[in-house]
Amino acid sequence: MKNKLLLTTAIASVAFAGSTFAETKIGGNLEQTFQTQSIDSNDADTGRGLGAEHNISLSASKDLDNGLTAKYGTVLEDGNADTHYLTVGTDTVSLTVGRDTGNNLSSTAIPHISDQAGTIVGNNATDVTTYDNIEVANTHDKEHVSLDFNVAGGTLTGRYAPDMSTSRPGDSAATDSGASATEILYSGSLGVDGLSLRVGQATQEGKDGAEDGKAKRYDISYNFGQFAIGIGRDESESAAATASQVETETDKAGITFAATDAISLGLNYLETEKKSGGTKAANDEEIIMASVGYNFGGLGIEMTYAEVENAGNTANTDGEFFQIRTIQKF
């Protein structure tokens, strides 16, 4: 036992000594929001309020003896461990073990100001049909392992998450309360200046007779001078029994205009078709969103107004949303 304790202490000492050569960087940001929302058919969804998100990050990198580079870090969101990662590799290929990190399918190539529509209008998942409400679209947000390849002017990512539950296991814990998921996607320019692509699919294994959950994203945009314009399609299938499976198809478009170095304007449109148990909803959900952003130099402020028609693909269920967001980085 004594020898084992001495050996453990020696290993810990070597690991600690090595880590002292890695310079640790501290960063973070504070986001504050004011939002109002109103859904015509549901008074409970009418209201206003202030919110905030606080993030503190620690990051470091170290050139290893074998020629590879290790990058690692963590982010505390509102005091809770949110993001963590360990990435080992080269500029060409790397392996990552982490959570809520890396190239992912929930980000978009469609130009926009401030948050995506799924965040602005999707706070109440029972009212608004949004791509972000499909669990497998956020595979990167679970504990996962991924491989990244630097190819064709961008990043090709393959990811595996063994458990799609919301649990956050400790360093010696093993959980399997949710189905596993795989994800593959490419994001980049294909080597073309101004072009931006994000294309991929994630699949969640169905459990207990449920169909597999799927999320697909096809985004393309082009930046020319002060303007950026993009179109895309999202497709999703919930992990559920055939009779209750929800399928969605969302066509979307966006345009932004950099009026000055400090002021940017944006306009986005989304139209979603929904099927439940194979039956198509009679009404498509439509979202139109207008935004303006201003950079004060050290302080950013964004204002967004969104209108929703047939929220949740329900006839005559319309809504309005307005958000002001400030961002301060430190």
Beta strands, then each sheet from edge to edge (+ up, - down):
strand 1: 25-39
strand 2: 42-63
strand 3: 69-77
strand 4: 80-89
strand 5: 93-99
strand 6: 144-151
strand 7: 154-161
strand 8: 181-188
strand 9: 195-204
strand 10: 213-224
strand 11: 227-237
strand 12: 246-258
strand 13: 263-276
strand 14: 279-280
strand 15: 285-295
strand 16: 300-309
strand 17: 319-329
sheet 1: 14+ 13- 12+ 11- 10+ 9- 8+ 7- 6+ 5- 4+ 3- 2+ 1- 17+ 16- 15+
end
